[in-house]
Amino acid sequence: MGKEKTYINFVVIGHIDLGKSTTTGYLIYKYGGIDKRTIENFEKETAGMGNGSFKYAWVLNKLKTECECGITIDISLWKFETSKYYVIIIDAPGHRDFIKNMIIGTSQAVCAVLIVAAGVHEFEAGDKKAAGAGKVTKFTQKAQKAK
């Protein structure tokens, strides 16, 4: 008998407008969770609305309001498998009006991916308020030097 696949269940969280859904949709596409034809259809639809960069976000944003406004309102689950893993990705909203939905999504995950603003002076502005942010700041500074 073959080796059983490992389950990975994670949530993508972060502040609004940082590209959580877009990044997550791209990862799903990149690792074979959705076909190229579907992405091309999303690209045509989003270009018609003037938001061509949302093509990957539409993989997860299913509500009409989410697509029109360009924000995630409710959590979205996406399941796919690779040769080694069963993957469940939970895309959580970042807007404060939908924090309850983010908490629900987070409670279903084993781990989280935190998307942060990494532009010059964007991350640094918020890290002084967060406890333990010094370690994260050092990591982002090292990552920026590695470019």
N, CA, C and O atoms as a GROMACS GRO file, in nm:
protein
  588
    1MET      N    1   0.082  -0.119   0.000
    1MET     CA    2   0.000   0.000   0.000
    1MET      C    3   0.086   0.125   0.000
    1MET      O    4   0.194   0.128   0.060
    2GLY      N    5   0.039   0.228  -0.067
    2GLY     CA    6   0.111   0.354  -0.076
    2GLY      C    7   0.102   0.435   0.053
    2GLY      O    8   0.017   0.412   0.138
    3LYS      N    9   0.190   0.528   0.062
    3LYS     CA   10   0.192   0.619   0.177
    3LYS      C   11   0.072   0.714   0.169
    3LYS      O   12   0.041   0.766   0.063
    4GLU      N   13   0.006   0.736   0.284
    4GLU     CA   14  -0.108   0.828   0.287
    4GLU      C   15  -0.061   0.973   0.275
    4GLU      O   16   0.048   1.008   0.320
    5LYS      N   17  -0.146   1.054   0.214
    5LYS     CA   18  -0.115   1.196   0.198
    5LYS      C   19  -0.141   1.270   0.329
    5LYS      O   20  -0.228   1.232   0.407
    6THR      N   21  -0.064   1.375   0.349
    6THR     CA   22  -0.079   1.461   0.466
    6THR      C   23  -0.181   1.570   0.436
    6THR      O   24  -0.185   1.624   0.325
    7TYR      N   25  -0.263   1.602   0.536
    7TYR     CA   26  -0.360   1.711   0.522
    7TYR      C   27  -0.297   1.842   0.568
    7TYR      O   28  -0.234   1.849   0.673
    8ILE      N   29  -0.315   1.944   0.487
    8ILE     CA   30  -0.270   2.079   0.523
    8ILE      C   31  -0.392   2.169   0.516
    8ILE      O   32  -0.457   2.179   0.411
    9ASN      N   33  -0.423   2.234   0.626
    9ASN     CA   34  -0.540   2.320   0.636
    9ASN      C   35  -0.493   2.455   0.690
    9ASN      O   36  -0.462   2.468   0.809
   10PHE      N   37  -0.487   2.558   0.602
   10PHE     CA   38  -0.436   2.687   0.649
   10PHE      C   39  -0.524   2.802   0.601
   10PHE      O   40  -0.596   2.793   0.502
   11VAL      N   41  -0.514   2.911   0.676
   11VAL     CA   42  -0.591   3.032   0.647
   11VAL      C   43  -0.494   3.143   0.604
   11VAL      O   44  -0.382   3.152   0.654
   12VAL      N   45  -0.539   3.226   0.511
   12VAL     CA   46  -0.461   3.341   0.466
   12VAL      C   47  -0.528   3.465   0.525
   12VAL      O   48  -0.644   3.494   0.497
   13ILE      N   49  -0.452   3.538   0.608
   13ILE     CA   50  -0.506   3.656   0.677
   13ILE      C   51  -0.416   3.777   0.653
   13ILE      O   52  -0.301   3.765   0.612
   14GLY      N   53  -0.472   3.893   0.680
   14GLY     CA   54  -0.397   4.018   0.668
   14GLY      C   55  -0.494   4.134   0.651
   14GLY      O   56  -0.615   4.114   0.644
   15HIS      N   57  -0.441   4.254   0.645
   15HIS     CA   58  -0.522   4.374   0.631
   15HIS      C   59  -0.584   4.380   0.492
   15HIS      O   60  -0.537   4.314   0.399
   16ILE      N   61  -0.688   4.460   0.478
   16ILE     CA   62  -0.757   4.476   0.350
   16ILE      C   63  -0.663   4.533   0.243
   16ILE      O   64  -0.573   4.611   0.274
   17ASP      N   65  -0.685   4.493   0.119
   17ASP     CA   66  -0.613   4.545   0.001
   17ASP      C   67  -0.464   4.512  -0.003
   17ASP      O   68  -0.385   4.588  -0.058
   18LEU      N   69  -0.426   4.399   0.055
   18LEU     CA   70  -0.286   4.357   0.046
   18LEU      C   71  -0.267   4.245  -0.057
   18LEU      O   72  -0.155   4.199  -0.079
   19GLY      N   73  -0.376   4.200  -0.118
   19GLY     CA   74  -0.365   4.097  -0.221
   19GLY      C   75  -0.374   3.954  -0.169
   19GLY      O   76  -0.318   3.863  -0.229
   20LYS      N   77  -0.445   3.935  -0.058
   20LYS     CA   78  -0.458   3.800  -0.002
   20LYS      C   79  -0.528   3.706  -0.099
   20LYS      O   80  -0.477   3.597  -0.127
   21SER      N   81  -0.642   3.746  -0.150
   21SER     CA   82  -0.718   3.661  -0.242
   21SER      C   83  -0.643   3.642  -0.373
   21SER      O   84  -0.644   3.533  -0.430
   22THR      N   85  -0.579   3.746  -0.421
   22THR     CA   86  -0.504   3.738  -0.546
   22THR      C   87  -0.386   3.642  -0.530
   22THR      O   88  -0.363   3.558  -0.616
   23THR      N   89  -0.312   3.655  -0.422
   23THR     CA   90  -0.198   3.567  -0.395
   23THR      C   91  -0.244   3.423  -0.380
   23THR      O   92  -0.184   3.331  -0.434
   24THR      N   93  -0.352   3.404  -0.305
   24THR     CA   94  -0.404   3.269  -0.281
   24THR      C   95  -0.455   3.208  -0.412
   24THR      O   96  -0.429   3.091  -0.440
   25GLY      N   97  -0.528   3.286  -0.490
   25GLY     CA   98  -0.576   3.237  -0.619
   25GLY      C   99  -0.463   3.198  -0.711
   25GLY      O  100  -0.471   3.099  -0.784
   26TYR      N  101  -0.356   3.278  -0.709
   26TYR     CA  102  -0.240   3.247  -0.792
   26TYR      C  103  -0.174   3.116  -0.746
   26TYR      O  104  -0.136   3.034  -0.830
   27LEU      N  105  -0.161   3.098  -0.616
   27LEU     CA  106  -0.102   2.973  -0.566
   27LEU      C  107  -0.186   2.852  -0.604
   27LEU      O  108  -0.133   2.747  -0.640
   28ILE      N  109  -0.317   2.867  -0.596
   28ILE     CA  110  -0.407   2.758  -0.636
   28ILE      C  111  -0.386   2.724  -0.783
   28ILE      O  112  -0.377   2.608  -0.821
   29TYR      N  113  -0.377   2.826  -0.866
   29TYR     CA  114  -0.354   2.807  -1.009
   29TYR      C  115  -0.216   2.744  -1.033
   29TYR      O  116  -0.204   2.647  -1.108
   30LYS      N  117  -0.115   2.799  -0.970
   30LYS     CA  118   0.023   2.754  -0.990
   30LYS      C  119   0.041   2.607  -0.955
   30LYS      O  120   0.117   2.537  -1.022
   31TYR      N  121  -0.028   2.558  -0.853
   31TYR     CA  122  -0.012   2.421  -0.809
   31TYR      C  123  -0.121   2.328  -0.860
   31TYR      O  124  -0.143   2.220  -0.805
   32GLY      N  125  -0.190   2.371  -0.967
   32GLY     CA  126  -0.282   2.282  -1.036
   32GLY      C  127  -0.421   2.270  -0.978
   32GLY      O  128  -0.494   2.178  -1.013
   33GLY      N  129  -0.460   2.362  -0.891
   33GLY     CA  130  -0.592   2.357  -0.830
   33GLY      C  131  -0.703   2.409  -0.920
   33GLY      O  132  -0.820   2.383  -0.895
   34ILE      N  133  -0.666   2.482  -1.025
   34ILE     CA  134  -0.764   2.536  -1.120
   34ILE      C  135  -0.696   2.544  -1.257
   34ILE      O  136  -0.576   2.568  -1.266
   35ASP      N  137  -0.773   2.523  -1.361
   35ASP     CA  138  -0.712   2.517  -1.494
   35ASP      C  139  -0.693   2.655  -1.557
   35ASP      O  140  -0.754   2.754  -1.516
   36LYS      N  141  -0.607   2.658  -1.659
   36LYS     CA  142  -0.572   2.783  -1.727
   36LYS      C  143  -0.693   2.845  -1.797
   36LYS      O  144  -0.706   2.968  -1.802
   37ARG      N  145  -0.780   2.762  -1.850
   37ARG     CA  146  -0.898   2.812  -1.921
   37ARG      C  147  -0.988   2.896  -1.829
   37ARG      O  148  -1.038   3.001  -1.868
   38THR      N  149  -1.006   2.849  -1.707
   38THR     CA  150  -1.088   2.922  -1.610
   38THR      C  151  -1.025   3.057  -1.577
   38THR      O  152  -1.094   3.158  -1.568
   39ILE      N  153  -0.893   3.058  -1.559
   39ILE     CA  154  -0.822   3.184  -1.530
   39ILE      C  155  -0.837   3.279  -1.648
   39ILE      O  156  -0.856   3.399  -1.628
   40GLU      N  157  -0.828   3.228  -1.769
   40GLU     CA  158  -0.845   3.313  -1.888
   40GLU      C  159  -0.985   3.373  -1.894
   40GLU      O  160  -1.002   3.489  -1.933
   41ASN      N  161  -1.086   3.294  -1.855
   41ASN     CA  162  -1.224   3.347  -1.850
   41ASN      C  163  -1.236   3.456  -1.745
   41ASN      O  164  -1.299   3.559  -1.769
   42PHE      N  165  -1.176   3.434  -1.627
   42PHE     CA  166  -1.178   3.536  -1.522
   42PHE      C  167  -1.107   3.662  -1.570
   42PHE      O  168  -1.150   3.773  -1.541
   43GLU      N  169  -0.998   3.644  -1.644
   43GLU     CA  170  -0.922   3.759  -1.693
   43GLU      C  171  -1.007   3.844  -1.788
   43GLU      O  172  -1.004   3.967  -1.781
   44LYS      N  173  -1.083   3.780  -1.874
   44LYS     CA  174  -1.171   3.853  -1.966
   44LYS      C  175  -1.280   3.929  -1.890
   44LYS      O  176  -1.308   4.045  -1.919
   45GLU      N  177  -1.340   3.860  -1.792
   45GLU     CA  178  -1.446   3.924  -1.713
   45GLU      C  179  -1.395   4.042  -1.633
   45GLU      O  180  -1.457   4.148  -1.630
   46THR      N  181  -1.281   4.023  -1.566
   46THR     CA  182  -1.227   4.131  -1.482
   46THR      C  183  -1.176   4.247  -1.567
   46THR      O  184  -1.188   4.363  -1.526
   47ALA      N  185  -1.121   4.218  -1.684
   47ALA     CA  186  -1.075   4.325  -1.773
   47ALA      C  187  -1.194   4.408  -1.820
   47ALA      O  188  -1.182   4.530  -1.835
   48GLY      N  189  -1.308   4.344  -1.844
   48GLY     CA  190  -1.428   4.415  -1.884
   48GLY      C  191  -1.480   4.509  -1.777
   48GLY      O  192  -1.548   4.607  -1.807
   49MET      N  193  -1.446   4.479  -1.652
   49MET     CA  194  -1.486   4.565  -1.540
   49MET      C  195  -1.377   4.667  -1.506
   49MET      O  196  -1.396   4.752  -1.418
   50GLY      N  197  -1.264   4.659  -1.575
   50GLY     CA  198  -1.154   4.752  -1.547
   50GLY      C  199  -1.066   4.707  -1.434
   50GLY      O  200  -0.987   4.787  -1.382
   51ASN      N  201  -1.076   4.582  -1.392
   51ASN     CA  202  -0.997   4.529  -1.281
   51ASN      C  203  -0.926   4.400  -1.322
   51ASN      O  204  -0.943   4.297  -1.257
   52GLY      N  205  -0.847   4.406  -1.427
   52GLY     CA  206  -0.779   4.287  -1.478
   52GLY      C  207  -0.692   4.215  -1.378
   52GLY      O  208  -0.670   4.094  -1.391
   53SER      N  209  -0.642   4.286  -1.279
   53SER     CA  210  -0.554   4.224  -1.179
   53SER      C  211  -0.631   4.135  -1.081
   53SER      O  212  -0.570   4.063  -1.002
   54PHE      N  213  -0.764   4.138  -1.086
   54PHE     CA  214  -0.844   4.057  -0.993
   54PHE      C  215  -0.869   3.915  -1.043
   54PHE      O  216  -0.942   3.840  -0.978
   55LYS      N  217  -0.811   3.877  -1.155
   55LYS     CA  218  -0.842   3.746  -1.214
   55LYS      C  219  -0.815   3.631  -1.118
   55LYS      O  220  -0.892   3.535  -1.115
   56TYR      N  221  -0.708   3.638  -1.040
   56TYR     CA  222  -0.680   3.531  -0.945
   56TYR      C  223  -0.768   3.540  -0.821
   56TYR      O  224  -0.802   3.439  -0.761
   57ALA      N  225  -0.803   3.661  -0.783
   57ALA     CA  226  -0.891   3.679  -0.666
   57ALA      C  227  -1.027   3.615  -0.691
   57ALA      O  228  -1.091   3.566  -0.597
   58TRP      N  229  -1.071   3.616  -0.816
   58TRP     CA  230  -1.202   3.560  -0.848
   58TRP      C  231  -1.207   3.408  -0.833
   58TRP      O  232  -1.315   3.350  -0.832
   59VAL      N  233  -1.092   3.345  -0.822
   59VAL     CA  234  -1.090   3.201  -0.794
   59VAL      C  235  -1.164   3.176  -0.663
   59VAL      O  236  -1.234   3.075  -0.649
   60LEU      N  237  -1.148   3.265  -0.567
   60LEU     CA  238  -1.204   3.248  -0.433
   60LEU      C  239  -1.325   3.336  -0.404
   60LEU      O  240  -1.415   3.294  -0.332
   61ASN      N  241  -1.327   3.456  -0.458
   61ASN     CA  242  -1.437   3.548  -0.429
   61ASN      C  243  -1.558   3.512  -0.514
   61ASN      O  244  -1.562   3.544  -0.633
   62LYS      N  245  -1.655   3.447  -0.454
   62LYS     CA  246  -1.771   3.396  -0.529
   62LYS      C  247  -1.893   3.486  -0.522
   62LYS      O  248  -1.978   3.483  -0.611
   63LEU      N  249  -1.904   3.566  -0.418
   63LEU     CA  250  -2.020   3.653  -0.406
   63LEU      C  251  -2.013   3.765  -0.508
   63LEU      O  252  -1.905   3.818  -0.535
   64LYS      N  253  -2.126   3.802  -0.564
   64LYS     CA  254  -2.131   3.909  -0.664
   64LYS      C  255  -2.075   4.039  -0.607
   64LYS      O  256  -2.001   4.111  -0.675
   65THR      N  257  -2.110   4.069  -0.484
   65THR     CA  258  -2.062   4.191  -0.419
   65THR      C  259  -1.910   4.189  -0.404
   65THR      O  260  -1.845   4.292  -0.422
   66GLU      N  261  -1.854   4.073  -0.373
   66GLU     CA  262  -1.708   4.062  -0.360
   66GLU      C  263  -1.639   4.094  -0.493
   66GLU      O  264  -1.539   4.165  -0.496
   67CYS      N  265  -1.694   4.041  -0.600
   67CYS     CA  266  -1.635   4.064  -0.732
   67CYS      C  267  -1.649   4.209  -0.776
   67CYS      O  268  -1.557   4.265  -0.836
   68GLU      N  269  -1.764   4.270  -0.748
   68GLU     CA  270  -1.788   4.408  -0.788
   68GLU      C  271  -1.705   4.507  -0.707
   68GLU      O  272  -1.651   4.604  -0.762
   69CYS      N  273  -1.696   4.483  -0.577
   69CYS     CA  274  -1.626   4.578  -0.488
   69CYS      C  275  -1.477   4.548  -0.474
   69CYS      O  276  -1.400   4.636  -0.435
   70GLY      N  277  -1.436   4.426  -0.505
   70GLY     CA  278  -1.296   4.390  -0.495
   70GLY      C  279  -1.249   4.364  -0.353
   70GLY      O  280  -1.130   4.376  -0.324
   71ILE      N  281  -1.342   4.328  -0.263
   71ILE     CA  282  -1.304   4.292  -0.126
   71ILE      C  283  -1.366   4.158  -0.091
   71ILE      O  284  -1.471   4.121  -0.143
   72THR      N  285  -1.300   4.087  -0.001
   72THR     CA  286  -1.352   3.959   0.047
   72THR      C  287  -1.445   3.988   0.164
   72THR      O  288  -1.409   4.061   0.257
   73ILE      N  289  -1.566   3.931   0.159
   73ILE     CA  290  -1.665   3.952   0.263
   73ILE      C  291  -1.677   3.829   0.352
   73ILE      O  292  -1.681   3.840   0.475
   74ASP      N  293  -1.684   3.713   0.290
   74ASP     CA  294  -1.700   3.587   0.363
   74ASP      C  295  -1.579   3.498   0.335
   74ASP      O  296  -1.510   3.517   0.235
   75ILE      N  297  -1.554   3.402   0.423
   75ILE     CA  298  -1.443   3.311   0.400
   75ILE      C  299  -1.472   3.226   0.276
   75ILE      O  300  -1.588   3.198   0.244
   76SER      N  301  -1.368   3.185   0.211
   76SER     CA  302  -1.379   3.096   0.096
   76SER      C  303  -1.286   2.978   0.119
   76SER      O  304  -1.172   2.996   0.160
   77LEU      N  305  -1.335   2.860   0.092
   77LEU     CA  306  -1.254   2.739   0.103
   77LEU      C  307  -1.220   2.687  -0.035
   77LEU      O  308  -1.304   2.692  -0.126
   78TRP      N  309  -1.100   2.639  -0.052
   78TRP     CA  310  -1.061   2.576  -0.176
   78TRP      C  311  -0.985   2.449  -0.142
   78TRP      O  312  -0.888   2.452  -0.067
   79LYS      N  313  -1.029   2.339  -0.198
   79LYS     CA  314  -0.966   2.210  -0.173
   79LYS      C  315  -0.902   2.158  -0.301
   79LYS      O  316  -0.963   2.163  -0.408
   80PHE      N  317  -0.781   2.110  -0.288
   80PHE     CA  318  -0.717   2.041  -0.400
   80PHE      C  319  -0.609   1.950  -0.343
   80PHE      O  320  -0.580   1.954  -0.223
   81GLU      N  321  -0.552   1.868  -0.428
   81GLU     CA  322  -0.447   1.780  -0.380
   81GLU      C  323  -0.327   1.782  -0.473
   81GLU      O  324  -0.339   1.802  -0.594
   82THR      N  325  -0.211   1.762  -0.413
   82THR     CA  326  -0.088   1.748  -0.488
   82THR      C  327  -0.045   1.602  -0.476
   82THR      O  328  -0.119   1.520  -0.422
   83SER      N  329   0.072   1.571  -0.524
   83SER     CA  330   0.118   1.432  -0.515
   83SER      C  331   0.144   1.389  -0.371
   83SER      O  332   0.144   1.270  -0.340
   84LYS      N  333   0.167   1.486  -0.281
   84LYS     CA  334   0.198   1.453  -0.141
   84LYS      C  335   0.093   1.499  -0.040
   84LYS      O  336   0.087   1.446   0.070
   85TYR      N  337   0.009   1.597  -0.078
   85TYR     CA  338  -0.077   1.660   0.021
   85TYR      C  339  -0.222   1.676  -0.026
   85TYR      O  340  -0.250   1.690  -0.145
   86TYR      N  341  -0.313   1.673   0.072
   86TYR     CA  342  -0.449   1.724   0.055
   86TYR      C  343  -0.446   1.864   0.114
   86TYR      O  344  -0.412   1.881   0.231
   87VAL      N  345  -0.480   1.963   0.036
   87VAL     CA  346  -0.467   2.102   0.079
   87VAL      C  347  -0.604   2.167   0.088
   87VAL      O  348  -0.686   2.156  -0.004
   88ILE      N  349  -0.630   2.235   0.199
   88ILE     CA  350  -0.749   2.318   0.213
   88ILE      C  351  -0.701   2.458   0.248
   88ILE      O  352  -0.639   2.481   0.351
   89ILE      N  353  -0.732   2.551   0.158
   89ILE     CA  354  -0.694   2.691   0.178
   89ILE      C  355  -0.819   2.768   0.216
   89ILE      O  356  -0.923   2.756   0.151
   90ILE      N  357  -0.808   2.847   0.321
   90ILE     CA  358  -0.918   2.932   0.366
   90ILE      C  359  -0.875   3.076   0.343
   90ILE      O  360  -0.777   3.123   0.401
   91ASP      N  361  -0.949   3.145   0.258
   91ASP     CA  362  -0.922   3.287   0.232
   91ASP      C  363  -1.014   3.368   0.323
   91ASP      O  364  -1.137   3.357   0.313
   92ALA      N  365  -0.956   3.448   0.411
   92ALA     CA  366  -1.034   3.524   0.509
   92ALA      C  367  -1.038   3.673   0.472
   92ALA      O  368  -0.942   3.725   0.416
   93PRO      N  369  -1.148   3.740   0.505
   93PRO     CA  370  -1.156   3.884   0.478
   93PRO      C  371  -1.061   3.964   0.567
   93PRO      O  372  -1.027   3.922   0.677
   94GLY      N  373  -1.019   4.081   0.517
   94GLY     CA  374  -0.929   4.166   0.593
   94GLY      C  375  -0.994   4.295   0.641
   94GLY      O  376  -0.934   4.369   0.718
   95HIS      N  377  -1.115   4.323   0.596
   95HIS     CA  378  -1.183   4.448   0.633
   95HIS      C  379  -1.242   4.434   0.773
   95HIS      O  380  -1.295   4.328   0.808
   96ARG      N  381  -1.233   4.538   0.851
   96ARG     CA  382  -1.279   4.531   0.990
   96ARG      C  383  -1.429   4.505   1.003
   96ARG      O  384  -1.473   4.452   1.105
   97ASP      N  385  -1.507   4.540   0.904
   97ASP     CA  386  -1.650   4.513   0.910
   97ASP      C  387  -1.682   4.364   0.902
   97ASP      O  388  -1.792   4.322   0.938
   98PHE      N  389  -1.586   4.284   0.855
   98PHE     CA  390  -1.609   4.141   0.839
   98PHE      C  391  -1.516   4.057   0.927
   98PHE      O  392  -1.484   3.943   0.894
   99ILE      N  393  -1.473   4.115   1.038
   99ILE     CA  394  -1.379   4.048   1.129
   99ILE      C  395  -1.437   3.919   1.185
   99ILE      O  396  -1.364   3.823   1.209
  100LYS      N  397  -1.568   3.915   1.207
  100LYS     CA  398  -1.631   3.793   1.258
  100LYS      C  399  -1.609   3.678   1.160
  100LYS      O  400  -1.580   3.566   1.202
  101ASN      N  401  -1.622   3.705   1.031
  101ASN     CA  402  -1.600   3.602   0.930
  101ASN      C  403  -1.453   3.558   0.929
  101ASN      O  404  -1.425   3.440   0.909
  102MET      N  405  -1.361   3.650   0.950
  102MET     CA  406  -1.219   3.616   0.956
  102MET      C  407  -1.191   3.524   1.073
  102MET      O  408  -1.114   3.429   1.060
  103ILE      N  409  -1.252   3.551   1.188
  103ILE     CA  410  -1.232   3.468   1.307
  103ILE      C  411  -1.285   3.327   1.283
  103ILE      O  412  -1.222   3.229   1.323
  104ILE      N  413  -1.400   3.317   1.219
  104ILE     CA  414  -1.456   3.185   1.187
  104ILE      C  415  -1.360   3.108   1.098
  104ILE      O  416  -1.336   2.989   1.120
  105GLY      N  417  -1.306   3.174   0.997
  105GLY     CA  418  -1.211   3.107   0.907
  105GLY      C  419  -1.085   3.065   0.977
  105GLY      O  420  -1.033   2.956   0.953
  106THR      N  421  -1.034   3.151   1.064
  106THR     CA  422  -0.912   3.122   1.137
  106THR      C  423  -0.930   3.004   1.231
  106THR      O  424  -0.838   2.925   1.249
  107SER      N  425  -1.047   2.991   1.290
  107SER     CA  426  -1.071   2.882   1.385
  107SER      C  427  -1.073   2.745   1.317
  107SER      O  428  -1.061   2.643   1.384
  108GLN      N  429  -1.088   2.742   1.185
  108GLN     CA  430  -1.092   2.616   1.110
  108GLN      C  431  -0.954   2.573   1.061
  108GLN      O  432  -0.941   2.464   1.004
  109ALA      N  433  -0.853   2.655   1.082
  109ALA     CA  434  -0.720   2.627   1.027
  109ALA      C  435  -0.624   2.573   1.132
  109ALA      O  436  -0.641   2.597   1.251
  110VAL      N  437  -0.525   2.501   1.084
  110VAL     CA  438  -0.419   2.451   1.170
  110VAL      C  439  -0.305   2.553   1.176
  110VAL      O  440  -0.237   2.565   1.278
  111CYS      N  441  -0.285   2.625   1.067
  111CYS     CA  442  -0.181   2.727   1.063
  111CYS      C  443  -0.229   2.844   0.977
  111CYS      O  444  -0.334   2.835   0.913
  112ALA      N  445  -0.153   2.951   0.977
  112ALA     CA  446  -0.194   3.072   0.904
  112ALA      C  447  -0.078   3.128   0.824
  112ALA      O  448   0.039   3.112   0.859
  113VAL      N  449  -0.114   3.193   0.715
  113VAL     CA  450  -0.019   3.271   0.637
  113VAL      C  451  -0.063   3.416   0.654
  113VAL      O  452  -0.175   3.452   0.619
  114LEU      N  453   0.026   3.498   0.708
  114LEU     CA  454  -0.002   3.639   0.731
  114LEU      C  455   0.059   3.721   0.618
  114LEU      O  456   0.180   3.719   0.598
  115ILE      N  457  -0.026   3.792   0.546
  115ILE     CA  458   0.020   3.879   0.438
  115ILE      C  459   0.031   4.020   0.496
  115ILE      O  460  -0.065   4.073   0.553
  116VAL      N  461   0.149   4.080   0.482
  116VAL     CA  462   0.171   4.215   0.536
  116VAL      C  463   0.219   4.307   0.424
  116VAL      O  464   0.274   4.262   0.324
  117ALA      N  465   0.197   4.436   0.443
  117ALA     CA  466   0.248   4.535   0.349
  117ALA      C  467   0.400   4.538   0.362
  117ALA      O  468   0.452   4.548   0.473
  118ALA      N  469   0.470   4.530   0.251
  118ALA     CA  470   0.616   4.525   0.256
  118ALA      C  471   0.681   4.642   0.183
  118ALA      O  472   0.802   4.642   0.162
  119GLY      N  473   0.601   4.740   0.145
  119GLY     CA  474   0.658   4.858   0.080
  119GLY      C  475   0.739   4.940   0.179
  119GLY      O  476   0.728   4.921   0.300
  120VAL      N  477   0.819   5.030   0.128
  120VAL     CA  478   0.902   5.115   0.213
  120VAL      C  479   0.814   5.193   0.310
  120VAL      O  480   0.723   5.265   0.268
  121HIS      N  481   0.840   5.179   0.439
  121HIS     CA  482   0.772   5.246   0.550
  121HIS      C  483   0.628   5.200   0.575
  121HIS      O  484   0.562   5.253   0.664
  122GLU      N  485   0.577   5.104   0.499
  122GLU     CA  486   0.441   5.055   0.524
  122GLU      C  487   0.439   4.960   0.642
  122GLU      O  488   0.360   4.978   0.735
  123PHE      N  489   0.526   4.860   0.641
  123PHE     CA  490   0.528   4.763   0.750
  123PHE      C  491   0.577   4.827   0.879
  123PHE      O  492   0.522   4.802   0.986
  124GLU      N  493   0.678   4.909   0.868
  124GLU     CA  494   0.738   4.971   0.986
  124GLU      C  495   0.638   5.058   1.063
  124GLU      O  496   0.649   5.072   1.184
  125ALA      N  497   0.542   5.116   0.992
  125ALA     CA  498   0.444   5.203   1.056
  125ALA      C  499   0.356   5.127   1.153
  125ALA      O  500   0.314   5.183   1.255
  126GLY      N  501   0.327   5.003   1.125
  126GLY     CA  502   0.239   4.925   1.211
  126GLY      C  503   0.309   4.837   1.311
  126GLY      O  504   0.245   4.791   1.406
  127ASP      N  505   0.438   4.810   1.294
  127ASP     CA  506   0.503   4.712   1.381
  127ASP      C  507   0.531   4.763   1.520
  127ASP      O  508   0.552   4.683   1.611
  128LYS      N  509   0.531   4.894   1.541
  128LYS     CA  510   0.556   4.948   1.674
  128LYS      C  511   0.439   4.918   1.769
  128LYS      O  512   0.457   4.918   1.891
  129LYS      N  513   0.321   4.893   1.713
  129LYS     CA  514   0.202   4.866   1.793
  129LYS      C  515   0.190   4.719   1.830
  129LYS      O  516   0.126   4.686   1.930
  130ALA      N  517   0.251   4.632   1.752
  130ALA     CA  518   0.232   4.487   1.770
  130ALA      C  519   0.337   4.430   1.864
  130ALA      O  520   0.456   4.459   1.852
  131ALA      N  521   0.291   4.347   1.957
  131ALA     CA  522   0.383   4.280   2.049
  131ALA      C  523   0.463   4.176   1.972
  131ALA      O  524   0.406   4.102   1.892
  132GLY      N  525   0.593   4.170   1.995
  132GLY     CA  526   0.677   4.070   1.930
  132GLY      C  527   0.706   4.099   1.785
  132GLY      O  528   0.755   4.012   1.713
  133ALA      N  529   0.677   4.219   1.740
  133ALA     CA  530   0.696   4.250   1.598
  133ALA      C  531   0.842   4.268   1.562
  133ALA      O  532   0.877   4.266   1.443
  134GLY      N  533   0.929   4.285   1.661
  134GLY     CA  534   1.072   4.302   1.632
  134GLY      C  535   1.130   4.187   1.554
  134GLY      O  536   1.210   4.208   1.463
  135LYS      N  537   1.091   4.064   1.587
  135LYS     CA  538   1.142   3.947   1.517
  135LYS      C  539   1.093   3.945   1.373
  135LYS      O  540   1.168   3.909   1.282
  136VAL      N  541   0.969   3.984   1.352
  136VAL     CA  542   0.914   3.986   1.217
  136VAL      C  543   0.983   4.095   1.136
  136VAL      O  544   1.015   4.073   1.019
  137THR      N  545   1.007   4.209   1.196
  137THR     CA  546   1.074   4.318   1.126
  137THR      C  547   1.213   4.274   1.081
  137THR      O  548   1.252   4.303   0.968
  138LYS      N  549   1.286   4.206   1.167
  138LYS     CA  550   1.420   4.158   1.129
  138LYS      C  551   1.412   4.063   1.012
  138LYS      O  552   1.496   4.067   0.922
  139PHE      N  553   1.311   3.977   1.012
  139PHE     CA  554   1.296   3.883   0.902
  139PHE      C  555   1.266   3.957   0.772
  139PHE      O  556   1.324   3.926   0.668
  140THR      N  557   1.176   4.055   0.777
  140THR     CA  558   1.141   4.126   0.653
  140THR      C  559   1.260   4.208   0.604
  140THR      O  560   1.279   4.223   0.484
  141GLN      N  561   1.339   4.262   0.697
  141GLN     CA  562   1.455   4.338   0.654
  141GLN      C  563   1.556   4.246   0.585
  141GLN      O  564   1.616   4.284   0.484
  142LYS      N  565   1.574   4.126   0.638
  142LYS     CA  566   1.665   4.030   0.574
  142LYS      C  567   1.610   3.987   0.439
  142LYS      O  568   1.686   3.970   0.344
  143ALA      N  569   1.480   3.969   0.430
  143ALA     CA  570   1.419   3.930   0.303
  143ALA      C  571   1.435   4.039   0.198
  143ALA      O  572   1.457   4.010   0.081
  144GLN      N  573   1.425   4.165   0.240
  144GLN     CA  574   1.440   4.276   0.147
  144GLN      C  575   1.585   4.284   0.096
  144GLN      O  576   1.608   4.317  -0.020
  145LYS      N  577   1.681   4.255   0.182
  145LYS     CA  578   1.822   4.258   0.142
  145LYS      C  579   1.852   4.145   0.043
  145LYS      O  580   1.943   4.157  -0.038
  146ALA      N  581   1.776   4.036   0.050
  146ALA     CA  582   1.802   3.921  -0.035
  146ALA      C  583   1.757   3.942  -0.179
  146ALA      O  584   1.790   3.861  -0.265
  147LYS      N  585   1.684   4.050  -0.207
  147LYS     CA  586   1.634   4.076  -0.343
  147LYS      C  587   1.744   4.080  -0.439
  147LYS      O  588   1.721   4.100  -0.558
   0.00000   0.00000   0.00000
